[in-house]
Amino acid sequence: MDPAEWAEANFQIVRHDAYRFQDPQARAVEITEEYYAHNAPIILDQLAAAGVRLAYLLNSAFA
C-alpha cells in the first residue's frame, strides 16, 4: 500500500469514528471518556499499522 492509500484509509477511519464526536461549531475537540473509550482500540490498531509501515519503509531503504 502506498502512502496515498494509507492516507485515504486513515481518513475514512477518522471520518466515521473520531470526527463523529466533534461539534461542527467547536474550534477544538474535547476528549471525553466516551470519545476515548470508543477510539482507544482504533488508536492502538493505527499505531500498530504505522509500525508495520515504518518497518517496511526502513527495510526497503536499507536493504
Secondary structure, 3 states (H helix, E strand, C coil): CCHHHHHHHHHHHHHHCCHHHCCCCCCCCCCCHHHHHHHHHHHHHHHHHHHHHHHHHHHHHHC
